[in-house]
Amino acid sequence: MLWLRLLRESLSFAWQAIWTNRLRTLLSLLGVMVGIFVISAVFTVVDSLESELRDTFNMLDDDVLFVTKWPWASGGDYPWWKYVQRRPPSERDMELLVPRLSLASAAMFQTKAFLDAEAGNNRMSGVVVGGGSHQYDQVISLNIEHGRYFTPSESAGGSPVAIVGYEIANQLFGKHDAVGETFKIRGVRIEIIGVLAQEGESLVSTGLDEFALVPSAFAPRLYDIRNGDDAQIAIKARPGVELAALEDEIIQQLRAVRRVRPGQEDDFSINRMEMLTSILDSIFSSLAMGGWFIAIFAILVGCFSIANIMFVSVRERTKIIGVQKAIGAKNLFILIQFLFEAVTLCVFGALMALVAIQLLVWIVNAVDVGLTLQIQPARVLLALGVAVTSGLIAGIAPARQASRMPPVEAMRAH
């Protein structure tokens, strides 16, 4: 009961301080509000960006290794010109490699190019055209909403067929189900046999909405695949097989396929999804640290402001403190009372900052800038935790001053 009474009185004193001196209190809370607003805004944007980026990688399973010319994450003093001299992986490499692998369940070869597509009077620029081998859908997840995937004969024979993204079907033909329609790329007529489900555009990617997949045997009719640095072989591990074991097997067998002599360096790179996620983690950690760095200065200013208003509150309530001590209130009671009041003021500031963040989220999402903002519940708890910590830091000095007042001198104060 004592603690409930103490909490009720502290909330009452805090509300009186806010209501009686609204402008003074608002200006004092401004530093805390700005600091928590910055922290919440940075984390909201970072969390949303991270979510958008990770969603674009959902089609890539964690049990897939990628053989490429360039490493996804380079480090050390490795000369870049050695990478330039490497020969890009080819479909022939894959055909010779796969029969040698006992730990792989599927493999595919892919190249890509940015080309223009047209159908009648409609034209779409910058379409990502990917040439994939037949097992592409067994390695990369494809959500085909209309139509079907390539048949073995279409893949082997290089038939002029394609599976296109939602936006391609919509812009070229004005409808989502464009199966059976034909379009042209560099004058070559291509039939649509499948349309992917809409993924939606984001700030960082259009997903597969502007992607067209054609058989790898047909791709050379559209673009030069021989000098493509973005060519890659993707290999999926068997269930229960560790990626490290599969990686060792790929390195051993691909060196034999490419006739790399013992002692020579690999002329290819093996990449994992975790390489990309680790890069993302470091980027977003740096962004978060930058947000904390800015916010800490604002919070320090807010702490000084809260401490100032608490010192004023102590001076205004000196007689009340004296009466409380005269009727038996202990120093700890007075100390906790003023600490509660400081914490309450900071929590008020945090709530106002969170309301402002929510308004910002609604506005940004309504404008549709390509990034859907969302506030994680953990970030709300973080903001409240920062507010409580700020209140304790800002209130400790005035609370100690109030708790150490001699009751007689406090009651005589004017």
URSUL-V600879 format. One record per backbone hydrogen bond with DSSP energy under -0.5 kcal/mol. NH is the residue of the N-H (numbers start at 1). CO is the residue of the C=O. E is the energy in kcal/mol with one decimal. If there is no record, write none. Layout:
BEGIN
nh->[NH/NH]
co->[CO/CO]
e->[E/E]
END
This chain:
BEGIN
nh->[5/6/7/8/9/10/11/12/13/14/15/16/17/18/19/20/21/22/25/26/27/28/29/30/31/33/34/35/36/37/38/39/40/41/42/43/44/45/46/47/48/49/50/51/52/53/54/55/56/57/57/58/60/61/61/64/65/66/67/68/68/69/78/82/83/83/84/85/86/94/95/96/97/98/99/100/101/101/105/106/108/110/111/113/115/115/117/118/119/122/124/127/128/129/129/130/130/131/132/132/133/136/137/138/139/139/140/141/144/145/145/146/148/155/156/157/158/159/161/162/163/164/164/165/167/168/169/170/171/172/173/174/175/178/180/181/183/184/185/188/189/190/191/192/193/193/194/195/196/197/202/203/209/211/212/213/214/214/215/216/218/219/220/221/222/223/225/228/229/231/232/233/234/235/236/237/238/241/246/247/248/249/250/251/252/253/254/255/256/257/258/259/260/261/264/269/271/271/273/275/276/276/277/278/279/280/281/282/283/284/285/286/287/288/289/290/291/292/293/294/295/296/297/298/299/300/301/302/303/304/305/306/307/308/309/310/311/312/313/314/315/316/317/318/321/322/323/324/325/326/327/328/329/334/335/336/337/338/339/340/341/342/343/344/345/346/347/348/349/350/351/352/353/354/355/356/357/358/359/360/361/362/363/364/365/366/367/368/369/373/376/379/380/381/382/383/384/385/386/387/388/389/390/391/392/393/394/395/396/399/400/401/402/403/404/405/410/411/412/413/413]
co->[1/2/3/4/5/6/7/8/9/10/11/12/13/14/15/16/17/19/21/22/23/24/25/26/27/29/30/31/32/33/34/35/36/37/38/39/40/41/42/43/44/45/46/47/48/49/50/51/52/53/54/55/57/59/139/61/235/271/233/66/269/231/75/79/79/80/80/81/83/90/91/92/93/94/95/97/97/98/236/236/234/232/131/129/113/127/124/184/122/119/117/115/210/113/127/128/212/111/130/214/109/133/134/135/135/136/136/59/142/143/195/195/193/151/152/153/154/154/159/191/213/162/194/211/209/209/165/166/167/168/169/170/169/176/192/178/190/118/188/185/187/183/160/181/162/191/162/146/164/143/205/370/206/208/128/163/130/212/161/132/215/215/216/218/219/219/223/225/227/228/110/67/108/65/106/63/103/238/242/243/244/245/246/247/248/249/250/251/252/253/254/256/255/259/261/68/66/269/64/272/272/273/273/274/275/276/277/278/279/280/281/282/283/284/285/286/287/288/289/290/291/292/293/294/295/296/297/298/299/300/301/302/303/304/305/306/307/308/309/310/311/312/313/315/317/318/319/320/321/322/323/325/324/330/331/332/333/334/335/336/337/338/339/340/341/342/343/344/345/346/347/348/349/350/351/352/353/354/355/356/357/358/359/360/361/362/363/364/364/371/374/376/376/377/378/379/380/381/382/383/384/385/386/387/388/389/390/391/392/395/396/397/398/399/400/402/406/407/408/409/410]
e->[-2.7/-2.5/-2.7/-2.6/-2.7/-2.2/-2.5/-2.2/-2.8/-2.5/-2.5/-2.4/-2.3/-2.1/-3.1/-2.8/-1.3/-0.6/-2.8/-2.8/-2.5/-1.9/-2.4/-0.9/-0.5/-2.9/-2.9/-2.5/-2.6/-2.6/-2.7/-2.3/-2.8/-2.9/-2.8/-2.5/-2.3/-2.5/-2.9/-2.8/-2.0/-2.9/-2.7/-2.3/-2.4/-2.7/-2.6/-2.0/-1.3/-0.7/-0.7/-1.2/-1.6/-0.7/-0.6/-0.9/-2.7/-2.4/-3.5/-0.6/-2.3/-0.5/-0.8/-1.2/-0.6/-0.8/-1.6/-1.5/-1.2/-1.6/-2.4/-2.0/-2.0/-2.7/-0.6/-1.6/-0.5/-1.7/-2.8/-1.1/-2.4/-2.4/-1.6/-1.9/-0.7/-2.6/-2.9/-2.1/-2.5/-2.0/-3.2/-2.6/-2.2/-3.1/-0.9/-0.6/-3.0/-2.4/-0.7/-2.4/-1.9/-1.6/-0.6/-1.1/-0.8/-1.2/-3.0/-1.8/-1.0/-0.7/-1.8/-2.0/-2.4/-2.3/-2.7/-2.5/-0.9/-2.1/-2.3/-2.1/-2.2/-0.5/-2.3/-1.5/-0.8/-1.3/-1.8/-2.2/-2.9/-2.4/-1.7/-1.3/-1.1/-1.2/-3.0/-2.0/-2.3/-3.1/-1.9/-1.7/-0.5/-3.2/-2.7/-2.9/-2.6/-0.6/-1.0/-2.8/-2.7/-2.9/-2.7/-1.5/-1.8/-1.4/-2.8/-3.0/-2.9/-0.5/-0.5/-1.9/-1.5/-1.5/-0.6/-1.9/-2.4/-1.9/-0.6/-0.7/-0.8/-1.5/-2.2/-2.1/-2.6/-2.9/-2.9/-2.7/-2.5/-2.1/-2.0/-3.0/-2.1/-2.0/-2.6/-2.6/-2.2/-2.6/-3.1/-1.9/-1.2/-2.3/-2.6/-0.7/-2.9/-0.6/-2.1/-2.8/-2.7/-0.5/-0.5/-1.2/-0.7/-0.7/-2.1/-2.1/-1.6/-2.4/-2.6/-2.1/-2.2/-2.9/-2.1/-1.9/-2.1/-2.3/-2.3/-2.2/-2.2/-2.5/-2.5/-2.0/-2.6/-2.7/-0.9/-1.3/-2.8/-2.5/-2.0/-2.2/-2.7/-2.2/-2.1/-2.7/-2.8/-2.2/-2.3/-2.1/-2.2/-2.1/-2.1/-2.5/-2.2/-2.4/-1.6/-1.0/-2.4/-2.3/-2.4/-2.6/-2.3/-2.2/-1.7/-1.4/-2.7/-1.9/-2.8/-2.8/-2.2/-2.0/-2.1/-2.9/-1.7/-2.4/-2.7/-2.7/-2.3/-2.1/-2.5/-2.4/-2.0/-2.4/-2.7/-2.2/-2.1/-2.6/-2.2/-2.0/-2.2/-2.5/-2.1/-2.2/-2.6/-2.4/-2.4/-2.7/-2.5/-2.1/-2.3/-1.4/-0.7/-0.8/-0.6/-0.9/-1.3/-2.1/-2.0/-2.4/-2.2/-2.4/-2.5/-2.1/-2.5/-2.4/-2.6/-2.4/-2.3/-2.3/-2.9/-2.2/-1.1/-2.2/-2.1/-2.1/-2.3/-2.4/-1.5/-1.1/-2.2/-2.1/-1.4/-0.8/-0.6]
END
